Amino acid sequence: MKTMAQSRKIFIITGISGAGKSQALKCFEDFGFFCIDNLPIAMLDCFTDFFTRSEHPGRMALGMDIRERKFLGGLPAILKRLKERGVDYRILFLDASDAAVIQRFSETRHRHPLGQKLDQAVREERRRLVPIKGIADKVIDTTNLTLGELKERLSETLGLTRANEMALNIVSFGYKYGLPLDADIVMDVRFLPNPNYIPRLRSLTGLDAKVRRYLLEQALTPRFLNDYFKLINNLLPHYVREGKSYLTIAVGCTGGRHRSVFITRHLAQMLRASGHSIQEFHRDINH
């Protein structure tokens, strides 16, 4: 039987400055990890002890690197104690070529932690980190990786499936009240017949059975729903591959009460049935 310590996992994210540790931690956050950057080495022992004994969710990623002056000297002894206590930890080391690191520092104009001439600092840091790289469970070279590709590598390392991990928001809206500011994809459904012009339907919304029935009776509606679902479903893996963790699809009609609400509800149901995580909103349904 596993102890509480053995049932939890801690990832220590380290590596060469400028190799993408901050981006990696953001990816871990998207994967549902609790993340802390630049944790002092002196706190690692007591922090992991608290973590393994608490009710906190069992996935954590810690960013640690040469910014912590005692990192190199203190890490081996602490890792030994963690292993003796049964703490399940993994060390992920991010690396990149000297040229790539120097270019990234030059572009951001950040100061290297070692404070020397940039090319000398990069070489010195690489020399100091050789022992840490040698005990790493996984080394990822980010020299030629995009953010999406880095996320894909991290996902493979964690054993996660990528297809359905992106959080999807689908929101209906009325054009008369303006576009949603956070929309990534916008679909205008004002080409569909407007139930607002049907007196018996005017006071209802796209969530009501009578409105749904009216719209589905229009020959264009089922064909559009099928085609639009296929389009979105085929696009999602490409957004994930490019590192997108959240996507907002906005569906608009004139007033945001009938057509857009119906299409949003129907599309959300179809995507949920395909295994996607969906949040559904109707911004202007009460106008």
C-alpha positions as CSV (number, residue, x, y, z in Angstrom):
1,M,0.0,0.0,0.0
2,K,1.4,3.4,-1.0
3,T,2.0,6.1,1.6
4,M,0.7,9.6,1.1
5,A,4.3,10.7,0.2
6,Q,4.5,8.0,-2.4
7,S,1.2,8.9,-3.9
8,R,2.3,12.5,-4.6
9,K,4.6,13.7,-7.3
10,I,6.9,16.7,-7.4
11,F,8.7,18.0,-10.5
12,I,11.8,20.1,-10.1
13,I,12.3,22.3,-13.1
14,T,15.8,23.4,-13.6
15,G,18.4,24.0,-16.3
16,I,20.3,26.7,-18.2
17,S,19.1,30.3,-17.8
18,G,17.2,31.3,-20.9
19,A,16.3,27.7,-21.9
20,G,12.6,28.2,-21.1
21,K,12.1,27.3,-17.4
22,S,9.5,30.0,-16.9
23,Q,7.6,28.9,-20.0
24,A,7.8,25.3,-18.8
25,L,6.3,26.2,-15.4
26,K,3.4,28.0,-17.2
27,C,2.8,24.8,-19.1
28,F,2.8,22.8,-15.9
29,E,0.2,25.3,-14.5
30,D,-2.0,24.6,-17.6
31,F,-1.6,20.9,-16.8
32,G,-3.1,21.5,-13.4
33,F,0.1,21.5,-11.3
34,F,0.6,23.9,-8.4
35,C,3.8,25.8,-9.3
36,I,6.4,27.8,-7.4
37,D,9.3,29.5,-9.1
38,N,12.7,30.3,-7.6
39,L,12.1,28.3,-4.4
40,P,15.1,28.7,-2.0
41,I,17.0,25.5,-1.6
42,A,16.8,25.8,2.1
43,M,13.0,25.6,1.9
44,L,12.8,22.5,-0.3
45,D,13.2,20.0,2.5
46,C,10.5,21.5,4.8
47,F,8.3,22.4,1.9
48,T,8.1,18.9,0.5
49,D,7.5,17.6,4.0
50,F,4.5,20.0,4.3
51,F,3.3,19.1,0.8
52,T,3.4,15.3,1.4
53,R,1.6,15.6,4.7
54,S,-1.1,18.2,3.7
55,E,-4.4,17.8,1.9
56,H,-3.0,19.7,-1.1
57,P,-3.6,18.2,-4.5
58,G,-0.8,15.8,-5.4
59,R,0.9,17.5,-8.3
60,M,3.5,20.2,-7.9
61,A,6.3,21.8,-10.0
62,L,9.1,23.8,-8.5
63,G,11.4,26.1,-10.5
64,M,14.9,26.0,-9.1
65,D,18.1,27.3,-10.7
66,I,21.4,29.1,-10.3
67,R,19.6,32.3,-9.2
68,E,19.6,30.5,-5.8
69,R,23.3,30.7,-4.8
70,K,23.2,27.6,-2.6
71,F,21.3,25.5,-5.2
72,L,24.3,23.6,-6.6
73,G,25.8,22.7,-3.2
74,G,22.6,21.9,-1.3
75,L,20.5,20.0,-3.8
76,P,22.2,16.6,-3.7
77,A,21.9,16.2,0.1
78,I,18.3,17.3,0.1
79,L,17.4,15.0,-2.8
80,K,18.9,12.1,-0.9
81,R,16.7,12.9,2.1
82,L,13.6,13.1,-0.1
83,K,14.4,9.7,-1.5
84,E,14.8,8.2,1.9
85,R,11.4,9.6,2.9
86,G,9.8,8.1,-0.1
87,V,9.0,11.4,-1.9
88,D,8.3,10.8,-5.6
89,Y,10.2,13.5,-7.4
90,R,11.4,14.0,-10.9
91,I,14.1,16.4,-12.2
92,L,13.5,18.0,-15.5
93,F,16.5,19.8,-17.0
94,L,15.9,22.4,-19.8
95,D,18.9,23.1,-22.1
96,A,19.6,25.1,-25.2
97,S,22.6,26.0,-27.3
98,D,24.9,28.8,-26.3
99,A,23.9,30.8,-29.4
100,A,20.1,30.4,-28.6
101,V,20.5,31.4,-25.0
102,I,22.6,34.5,-25.9
103,Q,20.1,35.5,-28.5
104,R,17.2,35.2,-26.0
105,F,19.0,37.3,-23.4
106,S,19.9,39.9,-26.0
107,E,16.2,40.1,-27.1
108,T,14.8,40.4,-23.6
109,R,17.7,42.5,-22.3
110,H,17.6,40.6,-19.0
111,R,20.7,40.3,-16.9
112,H,22.3,36.9,-16.6
113,P,22.2,35.6,-13.0
114,L,25.9,35.2,-12.9
115,G,26.4,38.9,-13.8
116,Q,29.4,38.4,-16.1
117,K,29.9,39.1,-19.7
118,L,27.0,37.2,-21.3
119,D,28.9,34.6,-23.3
120,Q,31.2,34.0,-20.4
121,A,28.3,33.7,-18.0
122,V,26.5,31.2,-20.2
123,R,29.6,29.0,-20.5
124,E,30.3,29.2,-16.7
125,E,26.7,28.3,-15.8
126,R,26.8,25.3,-18.2
127,R,30.0,24.1,-16.5
128,R,28.5,24.4,-13.0
129,L,25.3,22.6,-13.9
130,V,26.9,19.5,-15.3
131,P,26.3,17.5,-12.1
132,I,22.6,18.5,-12.0
133,K,22.1,17.7,-15.7
134,G,23.8,14.3,-15.0
135,I,21.1,13.2,-12.5
136,A,18.1,14.7,-14.3
137,D,15.3,12.3,-15.2
138,K,14.7,14.1,-18.4
139,V,16.6,16.6,-20.5
140,I,14.8,18.7,-23.1
141,D,16.7,20.8,-25.6
142,T,14.6,23.9,-26.4
143,T,16.9,25.4,-29.0
144,N,14.5,25.0,-31.9
145,L,11.3,24.4,-30.0
146,T,8.2,26.7,-30.3
147,L,6.1,27.1,-27.1
148,G,3.6,24.6,-28.6
149,E,6.3,22.0,-29.2
150,L,7.7,22.5,-25.7
151,K,4.3,21.9,-24.3
152,E,4.0,18.7,-26.4
153,R,7.4,17.5,-25.1
154,L,6.3,18.2,-21.5
155,S,3.0,16.4,-22.1
156,E,4.8,13.3,-23.4
157,T,7.1,13.4,-20.3
158,L,4.1,13.6,-18.0
159,G,2.3,10.8,-19.8
160,L,-0.7,13.1,-20.6
161,T,-3.0,12.9,-23.5
162,R,-3.2,16.2,-25.4
163,A,-6.3,15.8,-27.6
164,N,-8.9,16.8,-25.1
165,E,-7.0,18.8,-22.5
166,M,-7.7,22.3,-23.8
167,A,-10.3,24.2,-21.9
168,L,-13.1,25.4,-24.3
169,N,-15.4,28.3,-23.7
170,I,-18.4,28.8,-26.0
171,V,-20.3,32.0,-25.6
172,S,-23.4,33.4,-27.4
173,F,-23.7,37.1,-27.9
174,G,-25.7,39.8,-29.7
175,Y,-23.9,42.0,-32.3
176,K,-26.0,45.0,-31.1
177,Y,-24.1,44.8,-27.8
178,G,-20.6,44.3,-29.3
179,L,-18.2,41.5,-29.8
180,P,-16.8,39.5,-26.8
181,L,-13.4,40.9,-26.2
182,D,-11.8,37.5,-25.4
183,A,-13.1,35.7,-28.5
184,D,-10.6,33.6,-30.4
185,I,-13.1,32.4,-33.1
186,V,-16.2,34.3,-34.0
187,M,-19.2,32.8,-36.0
188,D,-21.9,35.0,-37.3
189,V,-25.2,33.0,-37.5
190,R,-27.4,35.9,-38.6
191,F,-27.9,34.0,-41.9
192,L,-30.4,31.7,-40.1
193,P,-34.1,32.7,-40.0
194,N,-34.7,34.9,-37.0
195,P,-37.3,33.6,-34.5
196,N,-37.6,37.1,-33.2
197,Y,-40.0,37.8,-36.1
198,I,-42.3,35.0,-35.1
199,P,-44.7,36.5,-32.5
200,R,-45.1,33.2,-30.5
201,L,-41.3,32.8,-30.3
202,R,-40.2,36.4,-29.7
203,S,-40.3,36.3,-25.8
204,L,-38.6,32.9,-25.7
205,T,-34.9,32.1,-26.0
206,G,-32.8,29.6,-27.9
207,L,-32.9,27.3,-24.8
208,D,-36.7,26.8,-25.2
209,A,-38.0,23.7,-27.0
210,K,-40.2,25.7,-29.4
211,V,-37.3,27.8,-30.7
212,R,-35.1,24.8,-31.0
213,R,-37.8,23.0,-33.0
214,Y,-38.3,26.0,-35.3
215,L,-34.6,26.4,-36.1
216,L,-34.1,22.6,-36.7
217,E,-37.0,22.6,-39.1
218,Q,-35.0,25.0,-41.3
219,A,-33.1,22.9,-43.9
220,L,-30.0,25.0,-43.5
221,T,-29.6,24.6,-39.7
222,P,-28.7,20.9,-39.4
223,R,-26.3,21.1,-42.3
224,F,-24.6,24.1,-40.7
225,L,-24.4,22.5,-37.3
226,N,-22.8,19.4,-38.8
227,D,-20.3,21.3,-40.9
228,Y,-19.3,23.8,-38.1
229,F,-18.8,21.0,-35.6
230,K,-16.5,19.2,-38.0
231,L,-14.6,22.4,-38.6
232,I,-14.1,23.1,-34.9
233,N,-13.3,19.5,-34.0
234,N,-10.7,19.3,-36.7
235,L,-9.1,22.6,-35.7
236,L,-8.7,21.9,-32.0
237,P,-5.7,19.6,-32.2
238,H,-3.8,22.3,-34.2
239,Y,-4.5,24.9,-31.6
240,V,-3.3,22.5,-28.9
241,R,-0.1,21.8,-30.9
242,E,0.6,25.5,-31.0
243,G,0.4,25.7,-27.2
244,K,-3.1,27.0,-26.8
245,S,-4.6,25.9,-23.5
246,Y,-7.8,28.0,-23.6
247,L,-10.0,28.8,-26.5
248,T,-13.1,30.9,-26.7
249,I,-15.6,30.4,-29.5
250,A,-18.2,33.2,-29.8
251,V,-21.4,32.7,-31.7
252,G,-23.3,35.8,-32.5
253,C,-26.8,36.8,-33.8
254,T,-28.5,40.2,-33.8
255,G,-29.8,40.3,-30.2
256,G,-28.1,37.3,-28.6
257,R,-31.3,35.6,-27.5
258,H,-32.4,33.1,-30.1
259,R,-30.1,31.8,-32.9
260,S,-26.8,32.3,-31.2
261,V,-28.0,30.7,-28.0
262,F,-29.4,27.7,-29.8
263,I,-26.2,27.2,-31.9
264,T,-24.0,27.6,-28.8
265,R,-26.0,25.1,-26.8
266,H,-26.0,22.5,-29.6
267,L,-22.3,22.9,-30.4
268,A,-21.4,22.6,-26.7
269,Q,-23.4,19.3,-26.5
270,M,-21.7,17.9,-29.6
271,L,-18.2,18.8,-28.4
272,R,-18.9,17.3,-24.9
273,A,-20.0,14.1,-26.6
274,S,-16.6,14.0,-28.3
275,G,-14.9,14.2,-24.9
276,H,-14.0,17.9,-24.8
277,S,-14.2,20.0,-21.6
278,I,-16.7,22.8,-22.3
279,Q,-18.0,25.8,-20.5
280,E,-21.0,27.4,-22.0
281,F,-22.1,31.0,-21.5
282,H,-25.0,33.1,-22.9
283,R,-23.9,36.7,-22.5
284,D,-26.9,38.6,-23.8
285,I,-29.7,36.1,-23.2
286,N,-31.4,38.4,-20.7
287,H,-31.4,41.6,-22.7
